[in-house]
Amino acid sequence: MNRFNSSEDIVVSRDILQTCIKDILHNLIDETRKEYPYSLKVEHLSEITGYSDNSVYLMLEAGDIPGAKKIKGWRVPRDTFLLWWHGDWLEENISLIS
């Protein structure tokens, strides 16, 4: 049984799904922002990503995390990191439904 009447219905449904995913991620980012300081340290990055400290250090040294600066240890702007971290997830998953 086909629930869609036309290809337009599929496009509208995909757009609705994309909007819902973006809203969920926006809320997740807002909640995470409340829990962490403006400048994230390695321990914060490990908590957010679930990666080990060593893995985070490797990513920082490789330049994989945007905005990272080595000032008395590594520091990463919270908002820059959260947009990058959640934005990558969003791009990967939106492409699956496009």
N, CA, C and O atoms as a GROMACS GRO file, in nm:
protein
  392
    1MET      N    1   0.084  -0.117   0.000
    1MET     CA    2   0.000   0.000   0.000
    1MET      C    3   0.089   0.125   0.000
    1MET      O    4   0.178   0.136   0.084
    2ASN      N    5   0.066   0.214  -0.090
    2ASN     CA    6   0.143   0.337  -0.102
    2ASN      C    7   0.073   0.448  -0.024
    2ASN      O    8  -0.043   0.479  -0.051
    3ARG      N    9   0.143   0.507   0.071
    3ARG     CA   10   0.083   0.612   0.153
    3ARG      C   11   0.093   0.748   0.085
    3ARG      O   12   0.026   0.843   0.127
    4PHE      N   13   0.174   0.759  -0.018
    4PHE     CA   14   0.193   0.886  -0.086
    4PHE      C   15   0.112   0.887  -0.215
    4PHE      O   16   0.107   0.787  -0.288
    5ASN      N   17   0.049   0.999  -0.242
    5ASN     CA   18  -0.033   1.012  -0.362
    5ASN      C   19   0.049   1.057  -0.482
    5ASN      O   20   0.011   1.031  -0.596
    6SER      N   21   0.161   1.123  -0.456
    6SER     CA   22   0.241   1.173  -0.567
    6SER      C   23   0.383   1.199  -0.519
    6SER      O   24   0.414   1.190  -0.400
    7SER      N   25   0.469   1.230  -0.616
    7SER     CA   26   0.607   1.263  -0.580
    7SER      C   27   0.612   1.392  -0.499
    7SER      O   28   0.705   1.413  -0.421
    8GLU      N   29   0.513   1.479  -0.516
    8GLU     CA   30   0.507   1.601  -0.436
    8GLU      C   31   0.486   1.569  -0.288
    8GLU      O   32   0.541   1.635  -0.201
    9ASP      N   33   0.404   1.465  -0.261
    9ASP     CA   34   0.383   1.422  -0.122
    9ASP      C   35   0.513   1.374  -0.060
    9ASP      O   36   0.540   1.399   0.057
   10ILE      N   37   0.594   1.305  -0.138
   10ILE     CA   38   0.723   1.256  -0.088
   10ILE      C   39   0.815   1.372  -0.056
   10ILE      O   40   0.881   1.372   0.047
   11VAL      N   41   0.820   1.472  -0.144
   11VAL     CA   42   0.904   1.589  -0.121
   11VAL      C   43   0.859   1.663   0.005
   11VAL      O   44   0.943   1.703   0.087
   12VAL      N   45   0.730   1.682   0.021
   12VAL     CA   46   0.677   1.752   0.138
   12VAL      C   47   0.710   1.672   0.264
   12VAL      O   48   0.750   1.731   0.364
   13SER      N   49   0.695   1.542   0.261
   13SER     CA   50   0.726   1.458   0.377
   13SER      C   51   0.874   1.465   0.410
   13SER      O   52   0.911   1.471   0.528
   14ARG      N   53   0.961   1.464   0.308
   14ARG     CA   54   1.106   1.475   0.331
   14ARG      C   55   1.139   1.610   0.394
   14ARG      O   56   1.220   1.617   0.486
   15ASP      N   57   1.076   1.716   0.345
   15ASP     CA   58   1.100   1.850   0.400
   15ASP      C   59   1.056   1.857   0.547
   15ASP      O   60   1.125   1.917   0.630
   16ILE      N   61   0.943   1.798   0.577
   16ILE     CA   62   0.894   1.796   0.715
   16ILE      C   63   0.992   1.719   0.804
   16ILE      O   64   1.022   1.763   0.915
   17LEU      N   65   1.040   1.606   0.757
   17LEU     CA   66   1.136   1.527   0.833
   17LEU      C   67   1.265   1.604   0.856
   17LEU      O   68   1.319   1.603   0.967
   18GLN      N   69   1.315   1.671   0.753
   18GLN     CA   70   1.436   1.751   0.767
   18GLN      C   71   1.417   1.862   0.869
   18GLN      O   72   1.507   1.888   0.950
   19THR      N   73   1.302   1.927   0.867
   19THR     CA   74   1.273   2.034   0.963
   19THR      C   75   1.268   1.980   1.105
   19THR      O   76   1.319   2.043   1.197
   20CYS      N   77   1.208   1.864   1.122
   20CYS     CA   78   1.201   1.802   1.255
   20CYS      C   79   1.341   1.767   1.307
   20CYS      O   80   1.372   1.791   1.424
   21ILE      N   81   1.424   1.711   1.221
   21ILE     CA   82   1.560   1.675   1.261
   21ILE      C   83   1.637   1.800   1.300
   21ILE      O   84   1.708   1.801   1.401
   22LYS      N   85   1.625   1.906   1.222
   22LYS     CA   86   1.695   2.032   1.253
   22LYS      C   87   1.647   2.089   1.386
   22LYS      O   88   1.727   2.137   1.466
   23ASP      N   89   1.516   2.083   1.412
   23ASP     CA   90   1.463   2.133   1.539
   23ASP      C   91   1.515   2.053   1.657
   23ASP      O   92   1.551   2.110   1.760
   24ILE      N   93   1.521   1.922   1.643
   24ILE     CA   94   1.573   1.837   1.749
   24ILE      C   95   1.719   1.869   1.777
   24ILE      O   96   1.760   1.881   1.892
   25LEU      N   97   1.799   1.884   1.671
   25LEU     CA   98   1.940   1.916   1.689
   25LEU      C   99   1.958   2.055   1.749
   25LEU      O  100   2.047   2.075   1.832
   26HIS      N  101   1.876   2.150   1.709
   26HIS     CA  102   1.883   2.285   1.766
   26HIS      C  103   1.858   2.279   1.917
   26HIS      O  104   1.930   2.341   1.994
   27ASN      N  105   1.758   2.204   1.957
   27ASN     CA  106   1.728   2.188   2.100
   27ASN      C  107   1.841   2.117   2.173
   27ASN      O  108   1.876   2.155   2.285
   28LEU      N  109   1.899   2.016   2.111
   28LEU     CA  110   2.012   1.944   2.171
   28LEU      C  111   2.130   2.037   2.191
   28LEU      O  112   2.194   2.036   2.297
   29ILE      N  113   2.160   2.117   2.092
   29ILE     CA  114   2.271   2.213   2.101
   29ILE      C  115   2.242   2.314   2.212
   29ILE      O  116   2.331   2.345   2.292
   30ASP      N  117   2.121   2.365   2.219
   30ASP     CA  118   2.086   2.461   2.324
   30ASP      C  119   2.104   2.401   2.464
   30ASP      O  120   2.157   2.467   2.553
   31GLU      N  121   2.061   2.277   2.482
   31GLU     CA  122   2.076   2.211   2.612
   31GLU      C  123   2.224   2.188   2.646
   31GLU      O  124   2.266   2.208   2.760
   32THR      N  125   2.300   2.146   2.547
   32THR     CA  126   2.443   2.121   2.570
   32THR      C  127   2.516   2.251   2.603
   32THR      O  128   2.606   2.251   2.686
   33ARG      N  129   2.478   2.361   2.540
   33ARG     CA  130   2.540   2.490   2.566
   33ARG      C  131   2.526   2.530   2.712
   33ARG      O  132   2.617   2.591   2.769
   34LYS      N  133   2.414   2.496   2.774
   34LYS     CA  134   2.390   2.531   2.914
   34LYS      C  135   2.483   2.457   3.010
   34LYS      O  136   2.511   2.504   3.120
   35GLU      N  137   2.531   2.340   2.967
   35GLU     CA  138   2.609   2.253   3.055
   35GLU      C  139   2.760   2.277   3.050
   35GLU      O  140   2.833   2.227   3.136
   36TYR      N  141   2.807   2.351   2.951
   36TYR     CA  142   2.951   2.365   2.930
   36TYR      C  143   2.993   2.511   2.920
   36TYR      O  144   2.914   2.596   2.880
   37PRO      N  145   3.119   2.539   2.958
   37PRO     CA  146   3.171   2.676   2.949
   37PRO      C  147   3.193   2.718   2.804
   37PRO      O  148   3.187   2.635   2.713
   38TYR      N  149   3.218   2.845   2.783
   38TYR     CA  150   3.241   2.898   2.648
   38TYR      C  151   3.362   2.836   2.580
   38TYR      O  152   3.365   2.818   2.459
   39SER      N  153   3.463   2.804   2.661
   39SER     CA  154   3.586   2.747   2.608
   39SER      C  155   3.599   2.603   2.658
   39SER      O  156   3.616   2.578   2.777
   40LEU      N  157   3.590   2.508   2.564
   40LEU     CA  158   3.592   2.367   2.601
   40LEU      C  159   3.734   2.314   2.612
   40LEU      O  160   3.821   2.347   2.531
   41LYS      N  161   3.756   2.231   2.712
   41LYS     CA  162   3.884   2.162   2.729
   41LYS      C  163   3.868   2.019   2.678
   41LYS      O  164   3.758   1.977   2.642
   42VAL      N  165   3.978   1.946   2.677
   42VAL     CA  166   3.976   1.808   2.628
   42VAL      C  167   3.874   1.724   2.705
   42VAL      O  168   3.801   1.644   2.645
   43GLU      N  169   3.867   1.741   2.836
   43GLU     CA  170   3.772   1.662   2.916
   43GLU      C  171   3.628   1.688   2.872
   43GLU      O  172   3.547   1.595   2.870
   44HIS      N  173   3.596   1.812   2.836
   44HIS     CA  174   3.461   1.844   2.789
   44HIS      C  175   3.435   1.777   2.654
   44HIS      O  176   3.328   1.720   2.631
   45LEU      N  177   3.534   1.786   2.565
   45LEU     CA  178   3.519   1.725   2.432
   45LEU      C  179   3.498   1.574   2.444
   45LEU      O  180   3.419   1.515   2.371
   46SER      N  181   3.570   1.512   2.536
   46SER     CA  182   3.555   1.368   2.559
   46SER      C  183   3.415   1.334   2.608
   46SER      O  184   3.355   1.236   2.564
   47GLU      N  185   3.363   1.416   2.700
   47GLU     CA  186   3.227   1.393   2.752
   47GLU      C  187   3.123   1.405   2.641
   47GLU      O  188   3.033   1.322   2.629
   48ILE      N  189   3.136   1.508   2.560
   48ILE     CA  190   3.037   1.533   2.455
   48ILE      C  191   3.041   1.426   2.347
   48ILE      O  192   2.937   1.376   2.304
   49THR      N  193   3.162   1.390   2.303
   49THR     CA  194   3.176   1.297   2.192
   49THR      C  195   3.171   1.150   2.232
   49THR      O  196   3.133   1.064   2.153
   50GLY      N  197   3.208   1.123   2.356
   50GLY     CA  198   3.220   0.984   2.400
   50GLY      C  199   3.353   0.922   2.360
   50GLY      O  200   3.375   0.803   2.380
   51TYR      N  201   3.442   1.004   2.304
   51TYR     CA  202   3.576   0.958   2.265
   51TYR      C  203   3.668   0.964   2.385
   51TYR      O  204   3.644   1.040   2.479
   52SER      N  205   3.773   0.885   2.383
   52SER     CA  206   3.872   0.890   2.490
   52SER      C  207   3.951   1.020   2.479
   52SER      O  208   3.954   1.084   2.374
   53ASP      N  209   4.015   1.060   2.589
   53ASP     CA  210   4.100   1.179   2.587
   53ASP      C  211   4.208   1.166   2.480
   53ASP      O  212   4.237   1.261   2.409
   54ASN      N  213   4.267   1.046   2.470
   54ASN     CA  214   4.372   1.025   2.370
   54ASN      C  215   4.321   1.047   2.228
   54ASN      O  216   4.390   1.108   2.145
   55SER      N  217   4.202   0.999   2.199
   55SER     CA  218   4.144   1.018   2.066
   55SER      C  219   4.120   1.166   2.038
   55SER      O  220   4.143   1.214   1.928
   56VAL      N  221   4.072   1.238   2.139
   56VAL     CA  222   4.047   1.381   2.124
   56VAL      C  223   4.178   1.454   2.098
   56VAL      O  224   4.186   1.541   2.011
   57TYR      N  225   4.283   1.418   2.174
   57TYR     CA  226   4.415   1.480   2.152
   57TYR      C  227   4.463   1.456   2.009
   57TYR      O  228   4.516   1.547   1.945
   58LEU      N  229   4.444   1.335   1.960
   58LEU     CA  230   4.486   1.304   1.822
   58LEU      C  231   4.409   1.389   1.721
   58LEU      O  232   4.467   1.440   1.625
   59MET      N  233   4.280   1.405   1.743
   59MET     CA  234   4.198   1.488   1.653
   59MET      C  235   4.243   1.634   1.658
   59MET      O  236   4.250   1.701   1.555
   60LEU      N  237   4.274   1.682   1.778
   60LEU     CA  238   4.320   1.820   1.793
   60LEU      C  239   4.454   1.841   1.723
   60LEU      O  240   4.472   1.939   1.651
   61GLU      N  241   4.547   1.750   1.744
   61GLU     CA  242   4.680   1.760   1.682
   61GLU      C  243   4.670   1.753   1.529
   61GLU      O  244   4.748   1.818   1.459
   62ALA      N  245   4.574   1.675   1.480
   62ALA     CA  246   4.557   1.660   1.334
   62ALA      C  247   4.480   1.778   1.273
   62ALA      O  248   4.472   1.789   1.150
   63GLY      N  249   4.426   1.865   1.357
   63GLY     CA  250   4.349   1.979   1.305
   63GLY      C  251   4.208   1.942   1.263
   63GLY      O  252   4.145   2.015   1.186
   64ASP      N  253   4.158   1.830   1.314
   64ASP     CA  254   4.024   1.783   1.276
   64ASP      C  255   3.911   1.859   1.344
   64ASP      O  256   3.798   1.859   1.296
   65ILE      N  257   3.940   1.924   1.456
   65ILE     CA  258   3.838   1.995   1.531
   65ILE      C  259   3.854   2.144   1.504
   65ILE      O  260   3.959   2.201   1.535
   66PRO      N  261   3.752   2.209   1.447
   66PRO     CA  262   3.765   2.351   1.409
   66PRO      C  263   3.775   2.444   1.530
   66PRO      O  264   3.715   2.420   1.634
   67GLY      N  265   3.851   2.550   1.512
   67GLY     CA  266   3.860   2.654   1.613
   67GLY      C  267   3.953   2.622   1.728
   67GLY      O  268   3.969   2.704   1.818
   68ALA      N  269   4.015   2.504   1.727
   68ALA     CA  270   4.100   2.462   1.839
   68ALA      C  271   4.228   2.545   1.844
   68ALA      O  272   4.291   2.573   1.742
   69LYS      N  273   4.264   2.584   1.966
   69LYS     CA  274   4.388   2.659   1.988
   69LYS      C  275   4.460   2.599   2.108
   69LYS      O  276   4.397   2.556   2.205
   70LYS      N  277   4.591   2.596   2.099
   70LYS     CA  278   4.670   2.543   2.210
   70LYS      C  279   4.718   2.661   2.294
   70LYS      O  280   4.817   2.727   2.261
   71ILE      N  281   4.646   2.688   2.402
   71ILE     CA  282   4.677   2.796   2.495
   71ILE      C  283   4.669   2.738   2.636
   71ILE      O  284   4.560   2.718   2.690
   72LYS      N  285   4.784   2.710   2.694
   72LYS     CA  286   4.786   2.642   2.824
   72LYS      C  287   4.698   2.517   2.818
   72LYS      O  288   4.611   2.498   2.902
   73GLY      N  289   4.721   2.435   2.721
   73GLY     CA  290   4.636   2.320   2.693
   73GLY      C  291   4.542   2.356   2.579
   73GLY      O  292   4.533   2.472   2.540
   74TRP      N  293   4.473   2.258   2.528
   74TRP     CA  294   4.382   2.282   2.415
   74TRP      C  295   4.254   2.350   2.462
   74TRP      O  296   4.200   2.318   2.568
   75ARG      N  297   4.208   2.444   2.381
   75ARG     CA  298   4.080   2.512   2.404
   75ARG      C  299   4.005   2.519   2.271
   75ARG      O  300   4.064   2.544   2.166
   76VAL      N  301   3.875   2.496   2.279
   76VAL     CA  302   3.790   2.500   2.160
   76VAL      C  303   3.665   2.582   2.194
   76VAL      O  304   3.600   2.555   2.295
   77PRO      N  305   3.630   2.681   2.111
   77PRO     CA  306   3.507   2.756   2.137
   77PRO      C  307   3.385   2.662   2.135
   77PRO      O  308   3.364   2.587   2.039
   78ARG      N  309   3.308   2.668   2.241
   78ARG     CA  310   3.194   2.577   2.258
   78ARG      C  311   3.098   2.579   2.140
   78ARG      O  312   3.065   2.473   2.085
   79ASP      N  313   3.054   2.696   2.099
   79ASP     CA  314   2.953   2.705   1.993
   79ASP      C  315   3.008   2.656   1.860
   79ASP      O  316   2.938   2.590   1.783
   80THR      N  317   3.132   2.689   1.832
   80THR     CA  318   3.196   2.642   1.708
   80THR      C  319   3.201   2.490   1.707
   80THR      O  320   3.169   2.426   1.606
   81PHE      N  321   3.240   2.432   1.820
   81PHE     CA  322   3.249   2.287   1.828
   81PHE      C  323   3.111   2.222   1.814
   81PHE      O  324   3.096   2.127   1.737
   82LEU      N  325   3.012   2.272   1.887
   82LEU     CA  326   2.880   2.208   1.883
   82LEU      C  327   2.817   2.215   1.744
   82LEU      O  328   2.754   2.119   1.700
   83LEU      N  329   2.833   2.328   1.676
   83LEU     CA  330   2.780   2.338   1.539
   83LEU      C  331   2.851   2.240   1.446
   83LEU      O  332   2.787   2.177   1.362
   84TRP      N  333   2.981   2.227   1.462
   84TRP     CA  334   3.057   2.132   1.380
   84TRP      C  335   3.018   1.988   1.413
   84TRP      O  336   2.988   1.909   1.324
   85TRP      N  337   3.016   1.955   1.540
   85TRP     CA  338   2.989   1.819   1.584
   85TRP      C  339   2.848   1.774   1.542
   85TRP      O  340   2.832   1.668   1.482
   86HIS      N  341   2.750   1.853   1.573
   86HIS     CA  342   2.612   1.816   1.539
   86HIS      C  343   2.582   1.841   1.391
   86HIS      O  344   2.499   1.771   1.333
   87GLY      N  345   2.648   1.938   1.331
   87GLY     CA  346   2.629   1.966   1.189
   87GLY      C  347   2.675   1.851   1.101
   87GLY      O  348   2.610   1.820   1.001
   88ASP      N  349   2.786   1.786   1.138
   88ASP     CA  350   2.832   1.669   1.064
   88ASP      C  351   2.729   1.558   1.069
   88ASP      O  352   2.700   1.494   0.968
   89TRP      N  353   2.673   1.536   1.187
   89TRP     CA  354   2.571   1.432   1.201
   89TRP      C  355   2.450   1.465   1.115
   89TRP      O  356   2.395   1.378   1.046
   90LEU      N  357   2.410   1.591   1.118
   90LEU     CA  358   2.294   1.634   1.041
   90LEU      C  359   2.317   1.615   0.892
   90LEU      O  360   2.230   1.562   0.823
   91GLU      N  361   2.433   1.657   0.841
   91GLU     CA  362   2.462   1.642   0.698
   91GLU      C  363   2.460   1.495   0.656
   91GLU      O  364   2.405   1.462   0.551
   92GLU      N  365   2.520   1.408   0.736
   92GLU     CA  366   2.525   1.266   0.703
   92GLU      C  367   2.385   1.206   0.696
   92GLU      O  368   2.354   1.130   0.604
   93ASN      N  369   2.301   1.240   0.793
   93ASN     CA  370   2.169   1.179   0.801
   93ASN      C  371   2.068   1.243   0.708
   93ASN      O  372   1.978   1.174   0.659
   94ILE      N  373   2.080   1.371   0.682
   94ILE     CA  374   1.990   1.434   0.584
   94ILE      C  375   2.018   1.377   0.446
   94ILE      O  376   1.924   1.357   0.368
   95SER      N  377   2.144   1.351   0.415
   95SER     CA  378   2.176   1.297   0.283
   95SER      C  379   2.116   1.158   0.263
   95SER      O  380   2.090   1.117   0.149
   96LEU      N  381   2.093   1.086   0.372
   96LEU     CA  382   2.033   0.954   0.361
   96LEU      C  383   1.886   0.959   0.317
   96LEU      O  384   1.835   0.866   0.255
   97ILE      N  385   1.818   1.071   0.351
   97ILE     CA  386   1.676   1.079   0.317
   97ILE      C  387   1.651   1.166   0.194
   97ILE      O  388   1.538   1.178   0.148
   98SER      N  389   1.756   1.228   0.143
   98SER     CA  390   1.739   1.316   0.025
   98SER      C  391   1.729   1.236  -0.103
   98SER      O  392   1.714   1.293  -0.210
   0.00000   0.00000   0.00000
